[in-house]
């Protein structure tokens, strides 16, 4: 399991988190990043104006390094990204457990159908695919909606 700790994101960490988000997107979905490169020119503005404005943000910190971030909007897990060098160390699992804690009655999330690593990660942790569709513009990318529900006794 990760030696990372989770805590709310601090405003001064926004640039670090945006850089992590870019690296993670590029590693996970190079086909989409290539197609969207002209649209993502203002990642910082989108992060500040949309992601940070609409979500509760948490960071996974391993030592002094921000290794991942989680964005929750009620029962929607909006974003979960782990820096590529930190993947495979339990940080994603730690953040997913935080999402379950924050939304104990269950939550949903979306990922792209072609993002097989993300899909495998969620499915190995008990989330189930509940719908297939297409993400809204400008992405217009086939996506899958996942749901997590607590085990009922």
C-alpha positions as CSV (number, residue, x, y, z in Angstrom):
1,X,0.0,0.0,0.0
2,X,1.1,3.5,-0.6
3,X,3.0,5.5,2.0
4,X,1.1,8.6,0.7
5,X,-1.3,10.6,2.8
6,X,-4.4,12.3,1.5
7,X,-5.4,15.9,2.4
8,X,-7.4,18.7,0.8
9,X,-5.5,20.5,-2.0
10,X,-3.9,23.8,-1.1
11,X,-4.3,26.8,-3.5
12,X,-0.6,27.1,-3.9
13,X,-0.5,23.5,-5.2
14,X,-2.7,24.2,-8.2
15,X,0.1,24.6,-10.8
16,X,1.7,21.4,-9.5
17,X,-1.6,19.5,-9.8
18,X,-2.3,20.8,-13.3
19,X,1.2,19.6,-14.4
20,X,0.5,16.2,-12.9
21,X,-2.9,16.2,-14.7
22,X,-1.2,16.9,-18.0
23,X,1.4,14.2,-17.6
24,X,-1.2,11.6,-16.6
25,X,-3.5,12.5,-19.5
26,X,-0.7,12.2,-21.9
27,X,0.4,8.8,-20.6
28,X,-3.1,7.4,-20.4
29,X,-4.7,8.7,-23.5
30,X,-2.1,9.9,-26.1
31,X,-4.6,9.6,-29.0
32,X,-7.0,12.1,-27.2
33,X,-4.2,14.4,-26.1
34,X,-2.9,14.7,-29.7
35,X,-6.4,15.5,-31.0
36,X,-7.2,17.9,-28.2
37,X,-3.8,19.7,-28.0
38,X,-5.2,23.0,-29.3
39,X,-8.1,22.9,-26.9
40,X,-6.1,22.1,-23.8
41,X,-3.8,25.2,-24.2
42,X,-5.4,26.7,-21.1
43,X,-5.3,23.8,-18.7
44,X,-4.7,26.1,-15.8
45,X,-7.7,28.3,-16.6
46,X,-10.0,25.2,-17.0
47,X,-8.7,23.7,-13.8
48,X,-9.2,26.9,-11.8
49,X,-12.5,27.9,-13.4
50,X,-14.2,24.5,-13.7
51,X,-12.5,21.7,-11.8
52,X,-11.5,23.6,-8.7
53,X,-14.7,25.7,-8.8
54,X,-17.1,22.7,-9.0
55,X,-15.4,20.0,-7.0
56,X,-13.8,19.2,-3.6
57,X,-10.2,18.6,-4.3
58,X,-7.8,16.2,-2.5
59,X,-4.2,15.4,-3.1
60,X,-2.2,12.3,-2.4
61,X,1.2,13.4,-1.0
62,X,4.1,11.0,-0.9
63,X,6.8,12.6,1.3
64,X,6.9,16.1,-0.1
65,X,5.6,15.2,-3.6
66,X,2.1,15.5,-4.8
67,X,1.5,12.1,-6.5
68,X,-2.2,12.3,-7.4
69,X,-5.4,14.2,-7.1
70,X,-9.0,13.4,-6.6
71,X,-12.0,15.7,-7.5
72,X,-15.4,14.9,-6.1
73,X,-18.7,16.7,-6.8
74,X,-21.3,15.1,-4.6
75,X,-21.8,11.5,-5.8
76,X,-19.7,12.1,-8.9
77,X,-16.0,11.2,-8.9
78,X,-15.1,13.8,-11.5
79,X,-11.3,13.2,-11.6
80,X,-8.8,10.7,-10.3
81,X,-5.3,11.0,-11.6
82,X,-2.0,9.5,-10.4
83,X,1.3,10.9,-11.6
84,X,2.7,8.2,-14.0
85,X,6.0,7.7,-12.0
86,X,3.8,7.1,-8.9
87,X,1.5,4.5,-10.4
88,X,1.4,1.0,-9.2
89,X,2.1,2.0,-5.6
90,X,-1.4,2.0,-4.2
91,X,-2.1,5.7,-4.5
92,X,-5.1,5.3,-6.8
93,X,-6.5,2.7,-4.5
94,X,-6.0,5.1,-1.5
95,X,-7.8,7.9,-3.4
96,X,-10.6,5.6,-4.5
97,X,-11.1,4.7,-0.8
98,X,-11.4,8.4,0.0
99,X,-14.1,8.7,-2.7
100,X,-16.0,5.9,-1.0
101,X,-15.6,7.6,2.4
102,X,-16.8,10.9,0.9
103,X,-19.8,9.3,-0.8
104,X,-20.7,6.3,1.3
105,X,-24.0,5.6,-0.4
106,X,-22.2,5.2,-3.8
107,X,-20.9,7.3,-6.6
108,X,-20.4,7.2,-10.4
109,X,-17.6,8.2,-12.7
110,X,-16.8,8.3,-16.4
111,X,-13.7,7.2,-18.3
112,X,-13.0,6.8,-21.9
113,X,-13.7,3.3,-23.4
114,X,-10.2,3.2,-24.9
115,X,-8.5,4.0,-21.5
116,X,-8.1,0.3,-20.7
117,X,-5.8,0.9,-17.8
118,X,-8.3,3.0,-16.0
119,X,-11.1,0.6,-16.8
120,X,-9.1,-2.3,-15.5
121,X,-8.2,-0.3,-12.3
122,X,-11.9,0.4,-11.5
123,X,-13.2,-3.0,-12.4
124,X,-10.6,-4.8,-10.2
125,X,-11.8,-2.6,-7.3
126,X,-15.5,-3.6,-7.7
127,X,-16.9,-0.8,-9.8
128,X,-19.2,-1.9,-12.6
129,X,-19.8,-0.5,-16.0
130,X,-23.4,0.7,-16.1
131,X,-23.7,2.7,-19.4
132,X,-21.7,3.3,-22.6
133,X,-22.0,6.6,-24.5
134,X,-20.0,9.4,-25.9
135,X,-18.4,12.2,-23.9
136,X,-19.7,15.8,-24.6
137,X,-17.9,18.1,-27.0
138,X,-15.1,19.0,-27.5
139,X,-13.9,15.4,-26.6
140,X,-16.6,13.5,-28.4
141,X,-14.9,10.3,-27.3
142,X,-16.7,7.0,-26.5
143,X,-16.9,6.7,-22.8
144,X,-18.2,4.4,-20.1
145,X,-20.0,5.2,-16.9
146,X,-19.0,3.2,-13.8
147,X,-20.8,2.9,-10.5
148,X,-19.7,2.0,-7.0
149,X,-22.2,0.9,-4.4
150,X,-21.4,-0.2,-0.9
151,X,-22.0,-3.9,-0.1
152,X,-25.3,-4.1,1.7
153,X,-25.6,-6.6,4.6
